[in-house]
Amino acid sequence: MTRFDGKVAFITGAASGIGLATVARLGREGAKVYASDINAELLARETARLSGEGLDIHTRVLDVTDETDCRAAVEECLAKFGRLDILCNVAGMVLTKNFLDVSAEEWDWVMTVNTRSVFVLCQAAMPHLLETSGNIVNISSAAGLQGLPYNSAYCASKGAVLLLSKSLAVEFASRGVRVNAVCPGAVDTPLVKNIQIPEGADMALYGRMFPLTGYYAQPEEIAGAVAYLASDEAKFVTGSALVIDGGQTAV
Ligand SMILES: NC(=O)c1ccc[n+]([C@@H]2O[C@H](COP(=O)([O-])OP(=O)(O)OC[C@H]3O[C@@H](n4cnc5c(N)ncnc54)[C@H](O)[C@@H]3O)[C@@H](O)[C@H]2O)c1
């Protein structure tokens, strides 16, 4: 027996980084995985590699900013697999800019991709999770716990994901659904590699964004934490913020 035998997991942001590593981890531990991402080509390529290992993966191109399609995807997952046990909201984006240069449109976009999508998918999944005593793992960030310079919209979006998770944990604890958040620090993924440091940035302030360990985590390390929270080993864990940040927020 593996930890997720007979379980079905819905994962967003599944084509890359932490989401892809989570697909691999839960799939290798027996879950049937409904893997979604906006990047159709990358999703097809990366999940084909995992399906080749024998993992049971159904792919779905999904833009998490499309509420109607998010709700349709949850229903499709139910139609395909017959149940839903685990929702992992991983899809996200970062905006690194001087605060004075952030437009209201950019602010709304970050909040829509990172936060509104989590609200929509949690709401769509909840009736099904109530049936299976399932759980939700949302990817927040160290940036949801501490103020990082040049990341006003990102910090706000991830802080909101964390408190949304805690609010749902409280509301649904007695009904058997657990909700947790993971707060990674710097993880070696394309999201981080593509960050452009704003012109004139104060590097002393910017340095707060780096782990004390001197190296970044690998996405598999975050996926391991997601798997723990999603598993029955964490049955007493709800409303938690699991920080995996190489000490970044300890100072
Ligand atoms: N990498 C880090 O250091 C780090 C730290 C803390 C939190 N996070 C969070 O982890 C999550 C995953 O990021 P990652 O580092 O693995 O990055 P990544 O760029 O490797 O993966 C993000 C995935 O999300 C998908 N995505 C983006 N917008 C989408 C949309 N509108 N609809 C559906 N899919 C969309 C992308 O196509 C991509 O496959 C994000 O929420 C990010 O904020 C990352």
PDBQT file of the ligand as one rigid body, heavy atoms in Angstrom, charges set to zero:
ROOT
HETATM    1  N1  LIG A 301       9.835  29.137  -6.945  1.00  0.00    +0.000 N 
HETATM    2  C1  LIG A 301       9.774  29.759  -5.773  1.00  0.00    +0.000 C 
HETATM    3  O1  LIG A 301      10.803  30.223  -5.233  1.00  0.00    +0.000 OA
HETATM    4  C2  LIG A 301       8.478  29.895  -5.051  1.00  0.00    +0.000 A 
HETATM    5  C3  LIG A 301       8.498  30.334  -3.718  1.00  0.00    +0.000 A 
HETATM    6  C4  LIG A 301       7.296  30.469  -3.042  1.00  0.00    +0.000 A 
HETATM    7  C5  LIG A 301       6.107  30.187  -3.667  1.00  0.00    +0.000 A 
HETATM    8  N2  LIG A 301       6.128  29.785  -4.968  1.00  0.00    +0.000 N 
HETATM    9  C6  LIG A 301       4.840  29.504  -5.580  1.00  0.00    +0.000 C 
HETATM   10  O2  LIG A 301       4.836  28.189  -6.078  1.00  0.00    +0.000 OA
HETATM   11  C7  LIG A 301       3.889  28.075  -7.127  1.00  0.00    +0.000 C 
HETATM   12  C8  LIG A 301       4.516  27.345  -8.291  1.00  0.00    +0.000 C 
HETATM   13  O3  LIG A 301       5.567  28.123  -8.802  1.00  0.00    +0.000 OA
HETATM   14  P1  LIG A 301       6.902  27.487  -9.397  1.00  0.00    +0.000 P 
HETATM   15  O4  LIG A 301       8.023  28.123  -8.671  1.00  0.00    +0.000 OA
HETATM   16  O5  LIG A 301       6.803  26.022  -9.453  1.00  0.00    +0.000 OA
HETATM   17  O6  LIG A 301       6.890  28.177 -10.837  1.00  0.00    +0.000 OA
HETATM   18  P2  LIG A 301       6.820  27.588 -12.314  1.00  0.00    +0.000 P 
HETATM   19  O7  LIG A 301       6.897  28.796 -13.183  1.00  0.00    +0.000 OA
HETATM   20  O8  LIG A 301       7.836  26.510 -12.488  1.00  0.00    +0.000 OA
HETATM   21  O9  LIG A 301       5.375  26.940 -12.383  1.00  0.00    +0.000 OA
HETATM   22  C9  LIG A 301       4.206  27.712 -12.369  1.00  0.00    +0.000 C 
HETATM   23  C10 LIG A 301       3.200  27.024 -13.261  1.00  0.00    +0.000 C 
HETATM   24  O10 LIG A 301       1.970  27.742 -13.149  1.00  0.00    +0.000 OA
HETATM   25  C11 LIG A 301       1.424  27.834 -14.447  1.00  0.00    +0.000 C 
HETATM   26  N3  LIG A 301       0.534  28.983 -14.534  1.00  0.00    +0.000 N 
HETATM   27  C12 LIG A 301       0.834  30.288 -14.503  1.00  0.00    +0.000 A 
HETATM   28  N4  LIG A 301      -0.254  31.032 -14.692  1.00  0.00    +0.000 NA
HETATM   29  C13 LIG A 301      -1.290  30.165 -14.831  1.00  0.00    +0.000 A 
HETATM   30  C14 LIG A 301      -2.677  30.324 -15.066  1.00  0.00    +0.000 A 
HETATM   31  N5  LIG A 301      -3.235  31.525 -15.212  1.00  0.00    +0.000 N 
HETATM   32  N6  LIG A 301      -3.451  29.206 -15.146  1.00  0.00    +0.000 NA
HETATM   33  C15 LIG A 301      -2.899  27.977 -15.006  1.00  0.00    +0.000 A 
HETATM   34  N7  LIG A 301      -1.589  27.771 -14.822  1.00  0.00    +0.000 NA
HETATM   35  C16 LIG A 301      -0.797  28.855 -14.731  1.00  0.00    +0.000 A 
HETATM   36  C17 LIG A 301       2.628  27.995 -15.371  1.00  0.00    +0.000 C 
HETATM   37  O11 LIG A 301       2.309  27.673 -16.719  1.00  0.00    +0.000 OA
HETATM   38  C18 LIG A 301       3.618  27.040 -14.738  1.00  0.00    +0.000 C 
HETATM   39  O12 LIG A 301       3.538  25.749 -15.291  1.00  0.00    +0.000 OA
HETATM   40  C19 LIG A 301       3.434  29.511  -7.439  1.00  0.00    +0.000 C 
HETATM   41  O13 LIG A 301       2.186  29.744  -6.845  1.00  0.00    +0.000 OA
HETATM   42  C20 LIG A 301       4.501  30.353  -6.784  1.00  0.00    +0.000 C 
HETATM   43  O14 LIG A 301       4.022  31.620  -6.419  1.00  0.00    +0.000 OA
HETATM   44  C21 LIG A 301       7.264  29.622  -5.668  1.00  0.00    +0.000 A 
ENDROOT
TORSDOF 0
